[in-house]
Structure formats: C-alpha cells, structure tokens
Amino acid sequence: QVQLVESGGGLVQAGGSLRLSCVASGVTFRRYAMGWFRQAPGKGRESLAAISGYGLSTIYADSVKGRFTISRDNAKNTVYLEMNSLKPEDTAVYYCAAGLTATIASSSSYADWGQGTQVTVSS
C-alpha cells in the first residue's frame, strides 16, 4: 500500500500559480503511475493529469491542458502539479493517487489516495 501526503495548497488570486506536491512512502515509487484529481463542493471527482512511472508519458484533461503540468522526481518519491493561470473554478480539494496505469479515464484505476489539499482561487 502506498502512503501519500499532499501539500502546497492555499489561497491564491485569479491568474496566480501554485505548485502542489505529493510525497509517497512505503513502496518503490517508480513502479507506480501517479495521478492528480480534484473535487469541488457539490461536484464529482475530476481527473486532471497522470504520469507514468518513469515520467515518460503524461496526459491531461482538456480543462487544465496548457495551464497545469504534472511531473515527478523518483529520487524524492514525489509527484508535482504545477498550476498556472488559476481561475476561480479551479477551487477544489486536490488529491494525488497511485496506480498501475497512467490514465485520466477512470479514478478507479488508482488504488491509493492522499488526504487532499485545499486550493482556493479568489476572483
């Protein structure tokens, strides 16, 4: 089982940037694809981005393509989500998750989840 801890959330003005981090422990990190998701109040979970174990493949949802960048540092057991040009509609709790396949097609592909970090974008 992968233990995941997110950090880096906070309050930012529209147009600003944040970088989220997710540190994994308990496993050989490079064996796992990682994904970032979010859930806004009253809405379902949304897949944002995913990255393969060695970082050679990334995929993004249309809603964040060109604004968000997923990356990983396997030496630090960490996956990142760089978020630029933030909008009020990006306000949500952001989660990282570990799975066997880098996909944004389904959150059920990910077995282990972090506790989430709140991102609030003010207008």
N, C-alpha and C positions, 0 to 999 in steps of 0.2 A: 504494500500500500504506500502511496506517495503522500507525504505531508506537504501541504502548500500554504504559504503565507504571503498575502499581497500587501503592498504598501504603496504610498505615493499619491493617494487620492487627496482631495481637498477642494477648496473653493477657488474658482478662477473666473475672471471676466471673459465674456464672449470674445473670441479672437485669440485668446491666450493658449498656452500649452501646458501640458503635464506629462510626466513620464511615470508610468506605473511599473512596479517591479513585483516579481513573484519568485520566491525562493523555495526550492524543493529540497526535501531531505528524505532519507530512508531508502533511496533507490539509486540505480545507475541512471543518472538523468538523461544521458544522450539516447537511451533506449526508448524514450517517450516523446511522442508528439505533444505539443502544447497548444492550447487554445485560449483565447480571451473572449469573454461573453459579458453581457450586461443585462440588467433588469431594472427598468424604470417603474415607479409606483403605478400599480394598476395595469401593468403590461406584462407580457410573457418574456421569457428569456430570449435574448437576441444573440446570435453568433456574430462575432466581429472579425476575427482573424485566427489563423492557425499557422504553425510552423513545424516542419519535420524535425526529426531527432538531431540531425547534424546541421539544421538550418539551411539546407539547400533548396527547400521548397517552402513557399509561403502562399497563402491565399487570403483574400479579403472579401468582406461583404461590400456590396455596392455603396451602402450608406457611409462607409468610412474610407473607401478606397481613395488614395491620394492625400488623405489627411492623417491617417494613423499608420504606424509602422511597427510591425512585430519583429523582434529579434531575440537572440538567446546567446548566453555565454555559458557553455557547458562546464568550463573550468570553475565557474562560480555557482553552478546549479541554479541559474537564474534566467527567467524569460522576462522580456520587457514589452511594454506597449507605449510607444511614443505617440502622443496625441497633440496635433496642431490644429489651428483654426477652429477651436472648440466653439460649439453652438449650445444655446440653452437646451435644445433637445438631446444633447449628449448627457444630460444629467441622469445619473443612474448609479446603482451599485455595480461595480465591475468585479468580475471573477476570472481567475485563471483555472485551468483544468488540464489534467494529464490523461493521455490516451495512447492508443496504439497506432492511430492513423490521423494524419493532419487533414482535418476536414472541418468545414463550417456547415455541412449539410444537416448534421444532427448532433445535438448535445449528448445524445445517448451513447455516442462513441467514446465519451470521456467518463472514466470510472471514478476519478478522484478530483475533488474540488477544494478550492480555498474558501475562506470565510467571507471574502469580498472586501472591497474598499470603496467608500463613497466618493463620487465625483459630482460636484455641483457647479454648474456654469451659470453665472448671472448675466442678465442682459443689460 
